[in-house]
Amino acid sequence: MNEDLTALAYLISAICFILALRGLSSPDTARRGNLIGIAGMVIAIGTTLASPGVLSYTWIAVGILIGGAIGTII
């Protein structure tokens, strides 16, 4: 990914996070707010994984496993 495309993807994910917070302010729009937040996080994670600066996917997988285990318990 080139730098311009990476910056654009991060900008879109930031906008999604802002819209998600706005959507969570009302029970009527909370479901849509959660979906927008999920979309923003998928974009941010995908952009990070596609960036050329990733040296090892092993540590990323370890972090995902630890976070998933903690999230399952909580």
The first five atom37 places (N, CA, C, CB, O) and aatype in JSON, in Angstrom:
{
  "aatype": [12, 2, 6, 3, 10, 16, 0, 10, 0, 18, 10, 9, 15, 0, 9, 4, 13, 9, 10, 0, 10, 1, 7, 10, 15, 15, 14, 3, 16, 0, 1, 1, 7, 2, 10, 9, 7, 9, 0, 7, 12, 19, 9, 0, 9, 7, 16, 16, 10, 0, 15, 14, 7, 19, 10, 15, 18, 16, 17, 9, 0, 19, 7, 9, 10, 9, 7, 7, 0, 9, 7, 16, 9, 9],
  "atom_mask": [
    [1, 1, 1, 1, 1],
    [1, 1, 1, 1, 1],
    [1, 1, 1, 1, 1],
    [1, 1, 1, 1, 1],
    [1, 1, 1, 1, 1],
    [1, 1, 1, 1, 1],
    [1, 1, 1, 1, 1],
    [1, 1, 1, 1, 1],
    [1, 1, 1, 1, 1],
    [1, 1, 1, 1, 1],
    [1, 1, 1, 1, 1],
    [1, 1, 1, 1, 1],
    [1, 1, 1, 1, 1],
    [1, 1, 1, 1, 1],
    [1, 1, 1, 1, 1],
    [1, 1, 1, 1, 1],
    [1, 1, 1, 1, 1],
    [1, 1, 1, 1, 1],
    [1, 1, 1, 1, 1],
    [1, 1, 1, 1, 1],
    [1, 1, 1, 1, 1],
    [1, 1, 1, 1, 1],
    [1, 1, 1, 0, 1],
    [1, 1, 1, 1, 1],
    [1, 1, 1, 1, 1],
    [1, 1, 1, 1, 1],
    [1, 1, 1, 1, 1],
    [1, 1, 1, 1, 1],
    [1, 1, 1, 1, 1],
    [1, 1, 1, 1, 1],
    [1, 1, 1, 1, 1],
    [1, 1, 1, 1, 1],
    [1, 1, 1, 0, 1],
    [1, 1, 1, 1, 1],
    [1, 1, 1, 1, 1],
    [1, 1, 1, 1, 1],
    [1, 1, 1, 0, 1],
    [1, 1, 1, 1, 1],
    [1, 1, 1, 1, 1],
    [1, 1, 1, 0, 1],
    [1, 1, 1, 1, 1],
    [1, 1, 1, 1, 1],
    [1, 1, 1, 1, 1],
    [1, 1, 1, 1, 1],
    [1, 1, 1, 1, 1],
    [1, 1, 1, 0, 1],
    [1, 1, 1, 1, 1],
    [1, 1, 1, 1, 1],
    [1, 1, 1, 1, 1],
    [1, 1, 1, 1, 1],
    [1, 1, 1, 1, 1],
    [1, 1, 1, 1, 1],
    [1, 1, 1, 0, 1],
    [1, 1, 1, 1, 1],
    [1, 1, 1, 1, 1],
    [1, 1, 1, 1, 1],
    [1, 1, 1, 1, 1],
    [1, 1, 1, 1, 1],
    [1, 1, 1, 1, 1],
    [1, 1, 1, 1, 1],
    [1, 1, 1, 1, 1],
    [1, 1, 1, 1, 1],
    [1, 1, 1, 0, 1],
    [1, 1, 1, 1, 1],
    [1, 1, 1, 1, 1],
    [1, 1, 1, 1, 1],
    [1, 1, 1, 0, 1],
    [1, 1, 1, 0, 1],
    [1, 1, 1, 1, 1],
    [1, 1, 1, 1, 1],
    [1, 1, 1, 0, 1],
    [1, 1, 1, 1, 1],
    [1, 1, 1, 1, 1],
    [1, 1, 1, 1, 1]
  ],
  "atom_positions": [
    [[0.85, -1.19, 0.0], [0.0, 0.0, 0.0], [0.88, 1.24, 0.0], [-0.96, 0.01, 1.22], [1.84, 1.32, 0.76]],
    [[0.56, 2.19, -0.85], [1.34, 3.42, -0.8], [0.84, 4.31, 0.34], [1.25, 4.17, -2.15], [-0.21, 4.06, 0.92]],
    [[1.61, 5.34, 0.65], [1.32, 6.16, 1.82], [0.0, 6.91, 1.69], [2.44, 7.15, 2.04], [-0.71, 7.08, 2.69]],
    [[-0.34, 7.37, 0.49], [-1.59, 8.1, 0.31], [-2.81, 7.21, 0.56], [-1.66, 8.7, -1.09], [-3.77, 7.63, 1.2]],
    [[-2.76, 6.0, 0.06], [-3.87, 5.07, 0.25], [-3.98, 4.66, 1.72], [-3.67, 3.82, -0.63], [-5.09, 4.49, 2.24]],
    [[-2.85, 4.49, 2.37], [-2.86, 4.16, 3.8], [-3.48, 5.28, 4.61], [-1.43, 3.87, 4.3], [-4.31, 5.04, 5.48]],
    [[-3.08, 6.51, 4.32], [-3.64, 7.66, 5.04], [-5.14, 7.78, 4.8], [-2.93, 8.95, 4.62], [-5.89, 8.1, 5.72]],
    [[-5.58, 7.54, 3.57], [-7.0, 7.61, 3.26], [-7.78, 6.53, 4.01], [-7.22, 7.45, 1.75], [-8.86, 6.8, 4.53]],
    [[-7.24, 5.33, 4.08], [-7.92, 4.25, 4.8], [-8.02, 4.56, 6.29], [-7.18, 2.91, 4.59], [-9.06, 4.31, 6.9]],
    [[-6.95, 5.09, 6.87], [-7.0, 5.47, 8.29], [-7.98, 6.61, 8.52], [-5.61, 5.86, 8.79], [-8.66, 6.65, 9.55]],
    [[-8.07, 7.54, 7.59], [-9.02, 8.65, 7.7], [-10.46, 8.12, 7.66], [-8.8, 9.68, 6.58], [-11.3, 8.55, 8.44]],
    [[-10.73, 7.19, 6.76], [-12.06, 6.6, 6.66], [-12.4, 5.84, 7.94], [-12.16, 5.66, 5.44], [-13.53, 5.92, 8.43]],
    [[-11.44, 5.12, 8.49], [-11.71, 4.39, 9.73], [-11.95, 5.36, 10.89], [-10.56, 3.44, 10.07], [-12.78, 5.08, 11.75]],
    [[-11.24, 6.47, 10.93], [-11.47, 7.46, 11.99], [-12.86, 8.07, 11.87], [-10.4, 8.57, 11.93], [-13.53, 8.3, 12.88]],
    [[-13.29, 8.33, 10.65], [-14.65, 8.86, 10.44], [-15.68, 7.83, 10.89], [-14.87, 9.23, 8.95], [-16.7, 8.18, 11.48]],
    [[-15.42, 6.56, 10.6], [-16.33, 5.5, 11.06], [-16.42, 5.47, 12.58], [-15.87, 4.13, 10.53], [-17.51, 5.28, 13.13]],
    [[-15.3, 5.65, 13.26], [-15.31, 5.65, 14.73], [-16.12, 6.82, 15.27], [-13.89, 5.69, 15.28], [-16.86, 6.67, 16.24]],
    [[-15.98, 7.98, 14.66], [-16.74, 9.15, 15.1], [-18.23, 8.93, 14.87], [-16.27, 10.42, 14.35], [-19.05, 9.24, 15.74]],
    [[-18.58, 8.4, 13.71], [-19.99, 8.11, 13.43], [-20.53, 7.03, 14.36], [-20.16, 7.68, 11.96], [-21.71, 7.05, 14.72]],
    [[-19.68, 6.08, 14.74], [-20.12, 5.03, 15.67], [-20.45, 5.63, 17.02], [-19.04, 3.95, 15.81], [-21.46, 5.26, 17.62]],
    [[-19.62, 6.53, 17.51], [-19.91, 7.18, 18.79], [-21.2, 7.98, 18.72], [-18.75, 8.09, 19.2], [-21.98, 8.01, 19.67]],
    [[-21.4, 8.64, 17.6], [-22.64, 9.39, 17.42], [-23.84, 8.45, 17.4], [-22.59, 10.22, 16.11], [-24.89, 8.77, 17.97]],
    [[-23.7, 7.31, 16.75], [-24.8, 6.35, 16.68], [-25.11, 5.7, 18.01], [0.0, 0.0, 0.0], [-26.25, 5.31, 18.26]],
    [[-24.11, 5.58, 18.86], [-24.32, 4.94, 20.16], [-25.01, 5.86, 21.17], [-23.0, 4.48, 20.72], [-25.3, 5.44, 22.29]],
    [[-25.26, 7.1, 20.78], [-25.87, 8.05, 21.71], [-27.36, 7.81, 21.9], [-25.64, 9.46, 21.23], [-27.96, 8.37, 22.83]],
    [[-27.96, 7.01, 21.06], [-29.4, 6.76, 21.15], [-29.67, 5.26, 21.03], [-30.17, 7.55, 20.06], [-29.03, 4.58, 20.23]],
    [[-30.6, 4.74, 21.82], [-30.92, 3.31, 21.7], [-31.46, 2.93, 20.31], [-31.93, 2.91, 22.76], [-31.29, 1.79, 19.87]],
    [[-32.1, 3.88, 19.65], [-32.66, 3.59, 18.32], [-31.58, 3.38, 17.27], [-33.58, 4.72, 17.89], [-31.77, 2.6, 16.33]],
    [[-30.45, 4.05, 17.41], [-29.39, 3.96, 16.4], [-28.16, 3.19, 16.89], [-28.98, 5.35, 15.98], [-27.13, 3.18, 16.22]],
    [[-28.27, 2.56, 18.05], [-27.11, 1.87, 18.63], [-26.64, 0.7, 17.78], [-27.44, 1.38, 20.03], [-25.44, 0.47, 17.65]],
    [[-27.56, -0.05, 17.2], [-27.17, -1.19, 16.36], [-26.37, -0.72, 15.14], [-28.42, -1.99, 15.91], [-25.34, -1.3, 14.81]],
    [[-26.85, 0.33, 14.5], [-26.14, 0.87, 13.34], [-24.78, 1.44, 13.77], [-26.99, 1.96, 12.64], [-23.79, 1.3, 13.05]],
    [[-24.74, 2.09, 14.95], [-23.48, 2.62, 15.45], [-22.45, 1.53, 15.68], [0.0, 0.0, 0.0], [-21.28, 1.71, 15.36]],
    [[-22.89, 0.42, 16.23], [-21.98, -0.72, 16.43], [-21.46, -1.25, 15.1], [-22.68, -1.83, 17.2], [-20.27, -1.56, 14.98]],
    [[-22.33, -1.36, 14.12], [-21.9, -1.87, 12.81], [-20.9, -0.93, 12.14], [-23.11, -2.07, 11.89], [-19.94, -1.38, 11.51]],
    [[-21.12, 0.37, 12.28], [-20.18, 1.34, 11.7], [-18.84, 1.26, 12.43], [-20.75, 2.78, 11.79], [-17.78, 1.35, 11.8]],
    [[-18.88, 1.08, 13.75], [-17.64, 0.92, 14.51], [-16.87, -0.33, 14.12], [0.0, 0.0, 0.0], [-15.65, -0.32, 14.03]],
    [[-17.6, -1.42, 13.89], [-16.97, -2.66, 13.45], [-16.32, -2.46, 12.09], [-18.0, -3.81, 13.4], [-15.2, -2.92, 11.86]],
    [[-17.01, -1.79, 11.19], [-16.45, -1.53, 9.86], [-15.18, -0.69, 9.96], [-17.49, -0.81, 8.97], [-14.2, -0.96, 9.27]],
    [[-15.2, 0.32, 10.82], [-14.01, 1.14, 11.02], [-12.83, 0.34, 11.55], [0.0, 0.0, 0.0], [-11.7, 0.55, 11.12]],
    [[-13.09, -0.56, 12.47], [-12.02, -1.38, 13.03], [-11.48, -2.36, 12.0], [-12.5, -2.13, 14.27], [-10.27, -2.59, 11.95]],
    [[-12.36, -2.93, 11.18], [-11.91, -3.85, 10.13], [-11.01, -3.11, 9.14], [-13.12, -4.48, 9.39], [-9.99, -3.63, 8.71]],
    [[-11.41, -1.89, 8.78], [-10.59, -1.09, 7.86], [-9.23, -0.78, 8.48], [-11.31, 0.22, 7.48], [-8.2, -0.9, 7.81]],
    [[-9.23, -0.38, 9.75], [-7.97, -0.03, 10.41], [-7.04, -1.24, 10.55], [-8.25, 0.56, 11.8], [-5.84, -1.14, 10.29]],
    [[-7.59, -2.38, 10.94], [-6.77, -3.58, 11.09], [-6.26, -4.06, 9.74], [-7.56, -4.7, 11.79], [-5.09, -4.43, 9.6]],
    [[-7.13, -4.06, 8.73], [-6.71, -4.47, 7.39], [-5.62, -3.57, 6.83], [0.0, 0.0, 0.0], [-4.69, -4.05, 6.19]],
    [[-5.74, -2.27, 7.08], [-4.72, -1.34, 6.61], [-3.39, -1.6, 7.31], [-5.17, 0.11, 6.86], [-2.34, -1.57, 6.67]],
    [[-3.45, -1.84, 8.6], [-2.22, -2.11, 9.35], [-1.55, -3.4, 8.87], [-2.51, -2.2, 10.85], [-0.34, -3.44, 8.7]],
    [[-2.34, -4.44, 8.65], [-1.77, -5.71, 8.2], [-1.23, -5.62, 6.78], [-2.81, -6.81, 8.28], [-0.3, -6.35, 6.43]],
    [[-1.78, -4.74, 5.95], [-1.34, -4.62, 4.57], [-0.16, -3.66, 4.42], [-2.48, -4.16, 3.7], [0.41, -3.55, 3.33]],
    [[0.21, -2.97, 5.48], [1.31, -2.01, 5.37], [2.64, -2.74, 5.27], [1.31, -1.04, 6.58], [2.8, -3.82, 5.83]],
    [[3.59, -2.16, 4.55], [4.87, -2.84, 4.36], [5.74, -2.86, 5.62], [5.63, -2.18, 3.24], [6.75, -3.56, 5.64]],
    [[5.38, -2.13, 6.65], [6.19, -2.08, 7.86], [6.02, -3.27, 8.77], [0.0, 0.0, 0.0], [6.72, -3.37, 9.78]],
    [[5.11, -4.18, 8.45], [4.89, -5.36, 9.29], [6.05, -6.32, 9.06], [3.51, -6.04, 8.96], [6.27, -6.8, 7.95]],
    [[6.78, -6.6, 10.14], [7.94, -7.47, 10.03], [7.61, -8.93, 10.29], [9.02, -7.02, 10.98], [8.18, -9.83, 9.67]],
    [[6.68, -9.17, 11.21], [6.35, -10.54, 11.57], [4.88, -10.63, 11.94], [7.24, -11.03, 12.74], [4.39, -9.88, 12.78]],
    [[4.19, -11.53, 11.31], [2.78, -11.74, 11.63], [2.6, -12.63, 12.86], [2.06, -12.35, 10.43], [1.49, -12.78, 13.36]],
    [[3.68, -13.22, 13.33], [3.6, -14.1, 14.5], [3.15, -13.33, 15.73], [4.96, -14.76, 14.77], [2.25, -13.78, 16.44]],
    [[3.77, -12.17, 15.99], [3.39, -11.38, 17.17], [1.98, -10.85, 17.05], [4.37, -10.23, 17.36], [1.28, -10.7, 18.06]],
    [[1.55, -10.55, 15.85], [0.17, -10.1, 15.64], [-0.79, -11.23, 15.99], [-0.05, -9.63, 14.17], [-1.8, -11.0, 16.66]],
    [[-0.49, -12.44, 15.55], [-1.34, -13.6, 15.85], [-1.37, -13.87, 17.36], [-0.85, -14.84, 15.1], [-2.42, -14.21, 17.9]],
    [[-0.23, -13.73, 18.02], [-0.19, -13.93, 19.48], [-1.06, -12.9, 20.17], [1.27, -13.84, 20.0], [-1.8, -13.24, 21.1]],
    [[-0.99, -11.65, 19.74], [-1.82, -10.6, 20.33], [-3.3, -10.84, 20.11], [0.0, 0.0, 0.0], [-4.11, -10.61, 21.01]],
    [[-3.65, -11.31, 18.93], [-5.05, -11.62, 18.64], [-5.55, -12.76, 19.53], [-5.24, -11.97, 17.15], [-6.66, -12.71, 20.05]],
    [[-4.73, -13.78, 19.7], [-5.11, -14.92, 20.54], [-5.27, -14.5, 22.01], [-4.08, -16.04, 20.43], [-6.24, -14.9, 22.66]],
    [[-4.35, -13.71, 22.51], [-4.44, -13.26, 23.91], [-5.66, -12.37, 24.1], [-3.15, -12.52, 24.33], [-6.41, -12.53, 25.06]],
    [[-5.85, -11.42, 23.19], [-7.01, -10.53, 23.29], [-8.32, -11.28, 23.15], [0.0, 0.0, 0.0], [-9.29, -10.97, 23.85]],
    [[-8.36, -12.25, 22.26], [-9.57, -13.06, 22.1], [-9.88, -13.88, 23.34], [0.0, 0.0, 0.0], [-11.04, -14.03, 23.72]],
    [[-8.83, -14.43, 23.96], [-9.04, -15.22, 25.18], [-9.55, -14.34, 26.31], [-7.73, -15.91, 25.6], [-10.47, -14.73, 27.04]],
    [[-8.97, -13.16, 26.47], [-9.43, -12.25, 27.52], [-10.85, -11.79, 27.24], [-8.48, -11.02, 27.63], [-11.68, -11.72, 28.15]],
    [[-11.14, -11.48, 25.98], [-12.5, -11.06, 25.62], [-13.53, -12.15, 25.83], [0.0, 0.0, 0.0], [-14.67, -11.87, 26.19]],
    [[-13.14, -13.39, 25.62], [-14.06, -14.51, 25.84], [-14.37, -14.67, 27.32], [-13.47, -15.8, 25.29], [-15.51, -14.95, 27.7]],
    [[-13.36, -14.48, 28.16], [-13.56, -14.62, 29.6], [-14.41, -13.48, 30.15], [-12.21, -14.65, 30.33], [-15.3, -13.69, 30.97]],
    [[-14.14, -12.28, 29.68], [-14.88, -11.11, 30.18], [-16.27, -11.14, 29.61], [-14.17, -9.79, 29.8], [-17.08, -10.25, 29.89]]
  ]
}
